[in-house]
Amino acid sequence: MNDTTTATPLFHFHAGTAPLLVSMPHVGTHVPPAIAGRLTGEARQVPDTDWHLERLYAFARGLGASVLAATHSRYVVDLNRPPDGSSLYPGQSVT
């Protein structure tokens, strides 16, 4: 990993036994100091986090689901976006 992500893994993965994957790309709150220093005070509070999603889906492991959960804030890496920046919804206007 490079110096902007530190040694913290980008995600945690629990391999389940059922053909079901629960993906939580916006639950992470880690922002490495090198990036946090460039953010506003408000942004350092990582307000775009899905704060309670892990609690909401806590039952999923019991169903045998695999669970993929981000550790880093989406301000660092957005795990549900392609690395080349291409649109997730081709032909649609997105922000």
N, C-alpha and C positions, 0 to 999 in steps of 0.2 A: 504494500500500500504506500501511497505517497504521503507527504507531510500534511496534507489537508484532511486526511481521514484518520490519522493516528493509528494505533494498534487495535482500536476497537473494531470488531467485525461490523460490516455494513448491515448485516441481518442475522437473525437467529432462525434456524430451520428445524422443525420437529417432523421427522418422517413418520407418517401414520401408516395404517394398515388398510384403509379404505380408499377407493378411487375418488377422493375429495381433497381439494386444496383450498385452504382459507388463506388469502393473501391480505396482509395489512401493511401497505407501503407507506402509510403516513402516521404511524404510531411512534416513530423514533423521535427522540429529543436531543440526542448528542450533537453538539456543534463544537468542533475542534477550536481551540483558542485562536489559531491563525485566522479562522473564518469569523469567529464571534467578535473579534476585535474590529472587524470591518462592518458589523451590523449596527443598526440603531438599537437603542435600549428596548424599544417595543419588539423589534424582530428577535432579539436575544431571548425573549419570553416564548418564542416559537408558537405563536397563536394559531397557526394553521395545522396544529397537531390533532390527530383523531384521538383525543385523550382517553376515552373509555372503551374503545373498540376491543382491546384485549380482554377486558372484563366481560363485555357483551358476548364474545365468542369463546369464553372459557370452557364451555361445554363441548367444543368441537373435538378436542383431543379424545374425550370419552367416547365419541362416535367413531374414532379411528381416523379422523381427518389429519392430513399433513397441514402444518401451520408455518407460514413464512411471515416473519414480522421484522420490520426495519428497526434498526437501532439509532441511526442518524436522522436528524431532521431533514425534511424534504428541501430545506434551504441548502443542504450539503449535497444530497443525491436523492433523486426522485425515482424510486425503484420501479414504478410502473410507467416510465417513459423510455422510449428507445434512446440509445446512446447518441444516435445521429441527429436527434431533435425532430425527427419526422412526426407528422401529426398522427395522433391516435385515431382521429376521426377524419379521414381524407374527405375533402369536399365540404366540410363544415367549418364555419367560422368559430374559432376558439380564442380564449384569452390567454 
